Amino acid sequence: MEKNTIEESYFEKIELFTFLDAISKIGLELDMERFYTIAFSGMRPGELTALKKTDLDFENNTIRISKTLYNETNNMKAYKLDTTKTNKARTIDLDDKIMSMLKKLVQRNDEHKMKYRTILEDFHDADFLYQRPNGYPF
């Protein structure tokens, strides 16, 4: 009988905090927000990139996860939104620190949109939380 073993791959607590500390010091733009959100919510990368401003509830410190983003060709304009892997929406509670980071990101996105939607001919006004300068999701 063949035995298949599944090796679990995750950070131990100290490894996670070392990683997050490094991200906060030397990470790229939006890395801190991305990795903190993924680390403390358990959401999948496609679910993270599909998040929109309307998925955030700052009064209750929650994020609603109802979709995932799929991009087969890696063409930013050819993305597709689909249901989550389990075909079920869920709401996740997050702490004040992460929600504060996300609130600042929303404010930054809103300011960016006001500035660039009339300048950039192909600005994509879809309110993705993690968006490129032209509004398309990462």
Sequence and secondary structure as in RCSB ss.txt:
>XXXX:A:sequence
MEKNTIEESYFEKIELFTFLDAISKIGLELDMERFYTIAFSGMRPGELTALKKTDLDFENNTIRISKTLYNETNN
MKAYKLDTTKTNKARTIDLDDKIMSMLKKLVQRNDEHKMKYRTILEDFHDADFLYQRPNGYPF
>XXXX:A:secstr
            HHHHHHHHHHHHHH  TTHHHHHHHHHHH   HHHHHH BGGGEETTTTEEEE  EEE SS  
GGG EEE  TTS  EEEE  HHHHHHHHHHHHHHHHHHHHHTTT TT   S BSSB TTS B 
